Amino acid sequence: MLTLEAVKDWLKTIQPSFERYYVGKLDGKKDNSLGVYDLKRAAGPPPIAVGGLKNTKVLSKQISLLIHGTKNDVATEKLALQLYEELLGQDGIPCMDGNDICFLGLLVPCPVPVGHDDNGVAEYVIEFEIYYM
């Protein structure tokens, strides 16, 4: 199975612009951070082929990224767009957690602004799905 930690480590290689990367929770919500989460709307049974797991060739993992930028809305939007474009242009994604990556599909048409935190820091969300063998 593909882990959030492996996704976070891969994101560091394609988008090293963030000062901090987190899985599950942004500790202290420091500026210029990227949080990697399971997408909460993923529901239903796992997509297992007839014949069980041994006959299943491809699984998927839905990911939600929280871009916790700065108080500068323009700079945060640019950072979110830069990451989105990196994800959009991915081809030949390396193996993660011993899983061959088949495809990355974005689930939103652009980074989604989600407002500001209690300190006025702008935030965006990007959702995508990774299909892996």
VENVENLIN-V980013 format. One record per pair of residues at least 12 apart in sequence whose C-alpha atoms are under 6 Angstrom apart, sorted by sequence separation. I is the first residue (numbers start at 1). J is the second residue. D is the distance in whole Angstrom. If there is no record, write none. Layout:
# VENVENLIN-V980013
i;j;d
I;J;D
I;J;D
This chain:
# VENVENLIN-V980013
i;j;d
21;33;6
23;35;6
112;124;5
19;32;6
20;33;5
21;34;5
22;35;5
23;36;5
24;37;5
112;125;5
18;32;5
19;33;6
21;35;6
111;125;6
18;33;6
111;126;5
107;127;5
107;128;5
106;128;4
39;62;5
105;128;6
39;63;5
105;129;5
38;63;5
39;64;5
104;129;6
37;63;6
38;64;6
104;130;5
37;64;5
103;130;6
103;131;5
36;65;5
102;131;5
35;65;6
102;132;5
35;66;5
101;132;4
34;66;6
100;132;6
34;67;5
100;133;5
99;133;6
33;68;5
32;68;6
32;69;4
31;69;5
31;70;5
71;120;6
73;122;6
71;121;4
70;121;5
71;122;6
70;122;6
69;122;6
69;123;6
68;123;5
67;123;5
67;124;5
66;124;6
66;125;5
65;125;5
65;126;5
64;126;6
64;127;4
63;127;6
63;128;5
62;128;6
63;129;6
62;129;4
61;129;6
61;130;5
60;130;5
60;131;4
59;131;6
59;132;5
58;132;5
58;133;5
57;133;6
6;96;6
